Amino acid sequence: MSRPNPALALLRNSWRQLTSMRTALILLFLLAVAAIPGSLLPQRDVNIENVDAYFAANPRLAPVLDRLGMFDVFASTWFAAIYLLLFTSLVGCIVPRLREHVRALRAAPPAAPRRLDRLPQHARWTTVGDTAASDTAAGDATAGDAPAAARDAIAAELRRRRWRVTVADDSVAAEKGRLKETGNLVFHLSLIGVLLGVAVGSWFGWNGNRLLVAGPDTAFCNTVQQYDEYRLGPRISDGDLPRFCLELTDFTATFLETGQPASYSAEVQVDADGGAARTETFSVNSPLRLDDANVYLLGHGYVPVLRYTDRYGQAQTVSAPFLAVDGMLTSEGVASFPDANVDPATGERDPQLQVAFEGLFLPSAPQQPPYVRSTHPELRDPAVMLWAYRGNLGLDAGIPGSVYQIDQRQVEAGRLLPVGDPQLLRVGETMTLDDGSTIEFLDISQYVTLSVRHDPGSGLLLASSAALLFGLMPALFGRRRRVWFRVTPTGPDAASTTPGSSLVEAGGLPRTDHPGFGDEFRELIRALGGDAGPREGRH
């Protein structure tokens, strides 16, 4: 006798465990738990600004969470592993059960049991041959056809009440509530559709975030190089992205007196391949629909326009986006001038004379110090508090860093030094440094935060989710129940019966818990001419 291959046995047992309903439920629970960080922590593919704010607020915890993938939960390796295991488990668990659901859906009601009086519901009555015959299409049936006429009458009434009926020689079997099996079938098929929709969107979808400043000089074109943060599916490359450009031409925001946003509306000029430039308006709950891409408006902020004039009289102007740190749009940012203080005689730049200004922007500055928080998000009395730094900004080293913060490593190393005291500037005011250079607050622009996304599986996901809900309702609330009727002649020698009459015995059995089945059974018996209150059967 040959011994089974242990490797094959292990593989077979592992597959059985993976495709069991218990494992599928455990993996589904793990997936729900794994998605919690994606709901509680900011995600890079949704709002990079919130991620940066979290890093600023939690400088020690954030890097640890980042290494664990907590800011890219749904693109992390461990989340993909759970999802793939769940997908495999559900497919292996569902597909074999689909055959059972189809078989149960197509199966005829079973034959009547021998002892109907043992069923939970039971009734018995006698029909008169002439009466029974008059209730059927065979109204001219003779007394000897009374059982057949009674069966036909019972079957006709059951069909009228939408029961599935099977007529045998001496009995009628009927079943109702097969919509429950249909719901099970639709639910399981829809669940596979949901998984396929998520998989298609993950493999062939892409998304990216962009902070777009108003004006033609800061227009955005749909390439990965111009995204602040992006993610491409494994089957997507940069060349597959649709070609279009967006220019922010106007932005309107309204706020309540409490500072809560009431509405955001952005106007952009769209220049897409194959068409003339056009103007489009979209808002938070109404994205911009483009070919193979949707543009979502996530938020907005302010852009102070600053002009720095160095010791040689050379001026540079920057529009520096400041990131909001609270609901009143109090914002922090940096205006850097790495090319400042170039000696006009030699044309050489001294890297130790680079200049940057760290700022706190207040859309509605308070009337008196401390100037640390805006009183309202609207531009009622805008001002910017500036801290000046001079030295080596560290940009020439090629080390990646945030454009919204000064590199504190340069400050701690003494290569970048603070200059003078901070000063609050309103539009049109100027701050003078110790070397005679000046920084002027010229104007205020605005920016919007955009999320550009393409999910080819969203249609399948939406349709499958809707079908899943429609299938879940009958699967949960559908009630399968069966009834049987056995019709036998009473016999011509029965003294207490009318010659040609039939004895009808009925029994009912709910397939699932159905408290109202007793009332339904009694109503059915009354409609068939039986006793008004049939007795209960024995369990």
N, C-alpha and C positions, 0 to 999 in steps of 0.2 A: 504494500500500500504506500503510495507516494505521499510524502509530507508536503503540506502547502508551503508555497514560497512566503517566507516571513515579510519580505519587502512588499509583496503584493497584498498580503493580509493587512499590513500596517497602512498602506495606501488606501485600501478599501474601507477600513475602519475609520481612518481620518476623514475620508470623503463623506461617510455616513454621519459622522459627528458634525462636520461643517454644514451639511445640507439638512440638518434636523431643525425643526421649528424652534426648539429651545435655543440653539446657537444663533439662529436668525434674530430672535427676540433680544438675546444678550448683545449681539452686535448692533442692533438698532438702538438699544439703550446706550451703548458706548458712543455711538455716533451722536446721539442727542447730548450726552455729557461733553463730548469733544467740541461741540458747536457752542457751548456756553462761553468760552473765552472770546470767540468771534463776535458774540453779542455784547459782552461786557467791556472788552478792550477795543480801542480804535484800530481800524484795519487800513493798511497802506493802499489797498486797491479801492477803498471807499473815500477816505479823507486823510491825506498825508499831513495836513495841518494839525489835526488832532493827535496824530502819532508824534509829531515833533513837539507838540505841547506836553504830551505825556513824558517824553524823554527829558524835557526841561524841568518838569515837576518831580520826576523820579529818576535822578541821574544814576543811582545805583541799581535799582530794581529793573529799569527798562532794558539795559543791555542783557541781563539774564533772561528776561522774557523774550527778547528778540532772538537770542540763540535757540530758544525752544520753539520758535516759530509762532509765538502768540500774536504777533501783529500781521501775520499772513496765514491765519489758521486754515482757511479753506484751500490754500495752495501748498500747505505743508506736506511733508512726506508721511508723517504719522497719520494725518487725517485721510490722505489718499489710501493708505494701507487699510484703515478701518473701512473706508467706503468700498474698496475693491473686494475685501473679504465679505462685506455685507451683500454686495452685488452678486458674488458667486454663490453665497449661501442661499439668497432668496431665489435666484434662478434655479438652482438645484433643488430647492424645496418646493417651488411653485409649479414648475413644468410637469412633474409627475402627477401633481394633484389636479392639474387642469383636465387630464384624462378622466379622473374620477368625477369631477364636476360635470363634464360633458356627458359621461355615461349616466350619472344620476339625473341629469336634466332630460335625457331622452328616454329613460326607463319608464315602462308602463306601470300603473299602480299594481301592487301585488294582489294575488288572489285572496279571497276572504278566509280568515282563519276558521278552524273547525268550531271553536267555542266562542261565539260572539258575546255571550253573556259574561265572559271574563274581562271584557274590555272596559276602560274607564267610563264610557258612555254606552248605554244599551237601551233598546226599546223594542217592543213587539206589538203587532196589531194584525187585525184580519181585514182583508179587503173583499168586497163583494164583486163577483165576476162581472156583472153588467156595469157596475160603477167604474171598475178599473178599465173596462174596455172603452167606456165613453170618454175617458181622460186621455186616450191615445189617438194616434192617427188611425189605428186599426179599430175604428168604432164598431165595425160589424163582426168583431171577434166572437166566437162561441164560448160557451162556458168552459169547454175543455182547454181553451187558450188563455185562461185567466192568469196563470203564472207568467206567461210570456208577455201578456198585456201589462201586467203590473210592473215587470222589469222594464219594459219600454217606457212606461209612464215615469218611473223613478229616474231612468237615465235621461229622459227629456228634461225633467225638472232640474236635475243636477247640471246638465249642460247649460240650461238657461241661467243658472247661477254661477257659471264660469268654473265649474269643476271639471277636471280631466277624468274622463269616464272610460271604463273598460267593462263590457258586458260579457259574462260567461253563461254557461247553460242554466245554472240555477242561482246566480248571484250577480251583483253589480258592485264593482270596486271604483272608488273615486278618490282623487287627491287634489288638494288645493295648497297654494303657497309655494309653488315652484319658482316664483320670483325670487325667493331667497337664494336658490341655487344659481339663478341667473345673476343676481347681485354678487354672489361669491365669484362667479366666473369673470364678471366685468371688473371686480375689485382686483383680483390677482393679475389679470392682463394689464390693468391700468398701472399697477405697481411696477411691473416690468417696464411699461412705457415711461413712467417717472424716472426710473433709473437710467434708461436709455437717453432720455432728454437731458439729464444732468451730465451723463458721459459725453454726449455730443457737444454740449456747451463747453465742457471742460477741455475737450480735445481740439475743437475747431473755433472756439471763441477767443476773444481778446478784450482787454480793457486797459485804460490808461487815465491818469489824472494830470490836469494842467491848470496852473494858476495863470490866468489870462488878464493882462493889464490892458486897459482901454487905450486905443490909438493904433494907427497904421504901422508904426514902427515895431510894435510888439505882437503883430498878427501871428497866429499859430497855424501850422500845416501838419497834417496827420502823418507824421513819421515818428519812429520810436525815439529819435534823437531829440525831439522837441517835447517829449513828455517828462514831467517831473518824476513820475512813477508809472510803470507799465507792466503788464503781464500778457504774454502770448501763449496760446495753447500749443501743445507739442507738435501739432500739424500746421501751424501758422508761422510764417516768416514775415519780415518787414515788407517784403515785396507784395505780400497778399493784402496789405491794408488798403482800403479805398482812399483815393486821393481827393482831398478837399482842404480848404483853408478857411479859417474863421478870424474875423476882426471884430473885437468888441467896440461897438459904436456908441452904445448908451446903456445905462443901468439905472433902474429906479427901485428904491426900497422905501417902504413905509413902515412905521413903527407905532405901537401904542405908547401912551404916556408912561407905562411901566417899563418901556424898553423892549418889550416882546415884539419880534418881527410880525408884521401883518401881511406883507406881500413882497416878493422879489420878482423882478421882471428884467430880463436882459435882451438887448437888441444887438444882433450880430449881422455882419455881412458875410454871406456864404459864397465862396468861389469854388465850385466843384468842377471836375473834369467833364467836358462835354456839355457844359451849360454856361449861360451868362451869370454874372454875379447877381445875387438877390439878397434882399433884407428879410430876416426872419426874427420873430420874437418868441421867446419861450420863458417858462417860469419853473418853479420848484416841482410842482405836480404835473407839469405839462412839458415833457422833454422835446427837444428838437429832433425830428425824425429825418435822418438822411439815408441814402442808399447804403445798406449793410452797416449802419452805425446809428446809435442813439446818443445824443448829447444831453446829459443831465446837469442841472444847475444845483450845486451843493451849498454854496455860500458866497459871501463876498467880503471885501475889506477895503481899506484905504491905502493910497499910495502917495506919500508926501514927495513933492518935487523939490529937490534941494540943489543949490548951485554953490560950489566951492571955488573960491579964488585963492590960489596959492601965493607964496611970498614973491613969486616972479610976475604976478598979475595974470597968470593963465587961469581961465575959468573952465570948469567942467560941470555939467548938469546931469544928475541921475534921478530916475524915478524909482524909488525903493519901496517895494511892497512890504507892508508891516502886517504881521500875523496877529489876529485877535487873541487875547488871553482871557477875556470874560464876555459876558452877555452884552455889556455896554460898548463892545468893540474897542475897549482899551487895547492898544496894539503895540507890539514890540518888533523892532527891526534894526537893520544896519545899512548905512550908506557908506560904501567903500570907494576910495579914490587911490587905487594903487599906482596910477601914472601921474600923481601930483608931484610938484616940486622938481620938474625936469629943468635942468640948467639950460637956458636958451643959448648960452654961449657955446657950450660943448655938446648939447643934445643928449647928455647922459642923465640917467635916472639913478638917484641914490635910493636903494631899497630901504635904507634906514629912515627915510623921510616920507614914507607912505602915510596916508591919513585915512582914518575911518571914524564914523560917528555912530555910536550906539544910541538909539532913540526910543522914546515912549510916546506914542501918538494918542492924543485925547480928542475925539470928535467933538465933545462938549466939555471943555475944561472947566473945573470949578473956579469960583471967583477968587478964592484965596488958597494958599498952600494948606496941606501938601498936595502937589499935583501928581498923584499916583493912580487916579482912577477917573474915567470919564463918567459924567452924570447922565448921559443919554447917548444912544448910538447914532443919532442924527448929527449932521454938521451944523451945530448951533453956535459953537464958539471954539473952532478947532485950534489946537496948539500942539507943538511937539517939544518934548524935553530931550535935549541932546547932551551926550557925554562924548568928548573928543579924545581920540587916541592918535599918537604919532609913533612911527617905528616900522618894524617889519611885520607886515600882515600875515606872512607865511604862505602867501599864494604862489610864490615862485617855486616852492618845494614840490609842487605837484601832488600834495597830499589832499585827498577829498575832504571837504568840510561843508558846513552849512552856510548858505549865503544870507541867512537870517540872523546869524549870531557871530560875534567876534570870537576868534580862536583863543580860548582861555589859556591854552598851553603857551602861546606867545606872550600873554600877559604875565603868567606865572614865571616864565623864564626871563622876564625883564627885557624882551626884545620889542615889546609894544607897551608904551607907557601912556597913562592918562595925562591930559593936558588941561589945566585950569579946572574950573568948577562947572557943573552942569548948568544949563540955562534954558529957560522956557521961551520959545519963539512962537509968535502967531504969524499968519500969512503976511509977507512983506517985511518982516523984521530980520535983522542980521546979527550974527554972533561973531565977535572978533577974537582970534587966538593970540597967544603971546608973541608970535613971529609976524604979526600983521596980517596973516591970512584970514579970510572970512568965510562964513557959511550962511547962506540966505535961504529962508523958507519961501519959495516962490509960489507954489500952488498945490492943489490936492487933486489927484486923480483917483480912480477906483479900479478894482480888479474883481474878477469872479473866479470861483473854483469850479472847474468842470470835470465831470467824469464821462469819458467817451467809451462806450461799450458796444460789443456785438456778441450776441448769444444765439447761435443758430438752433439751439435746442429748446429755446423758450416756447415756441409754438407747440412742439410735441409735449413739453412739460406742462403747459397750461391745459391742453386738451386732455392729457392723461390725468392731471389733478382733478379736473372737473368730472371726468368719467369715474375716477376713484371715489369721489364723494357721492355721485349718483349710484354707484354700485354698493357703496357702504351702507346706504340707508336701508334697502331691502335686505341686505345681508344681516344687518343687526336687528331690524324690526320685523322682518318677514316671519310668518308662522306657518310651518308646514303641518297639515293635518290630513287624516284619511278617514273615510267612512266606507262601510260595507253593508250591503243589503242582500239577504238570502231569502228568496221567495220559493215557497213550497206549497203544493196543493193541500188543502185540508182533508180531501177524500170524501167520496159520496156517502160514506156510512157514518160520518161524524154528526152526531145528533144535535150538537150545539151550534153548528155552523150551517150556513147556507150552501147548498150544493153549488159547486163551481167556484167557491171562494178560495182565497189564497192566504197563507200565513206569511207575513213579512217580519223578518227579524233583522234589526239594525244594530250596528256597533260603530263606535267612533274612537279614534286614537290620535291625540296631538303628538306630532314628532318632536316638538320643542315645548317649552313651558308656555302655555297659552291659557291664562285665567278665563278668558271669555269664550273658550271653546264649548263649554256646557250650554250656555245660552244659544250659541249658534247652532248646536246640534238639536236642541229642542225646537228651535224655530224651523229648522229643516224638516223635522219629523211632522210638525203641524202642517207645513206646506204640502207634504206627501199624504196627508189624511190620517196620520197616526195619532196616538194619544197626545193630549196637550202637555202632559208632564211626564215624560218617560223616566223611568227609575235609573239610578246610577248603577253601573256595573261594578263588579268586585275587582280590586287591585290585586 
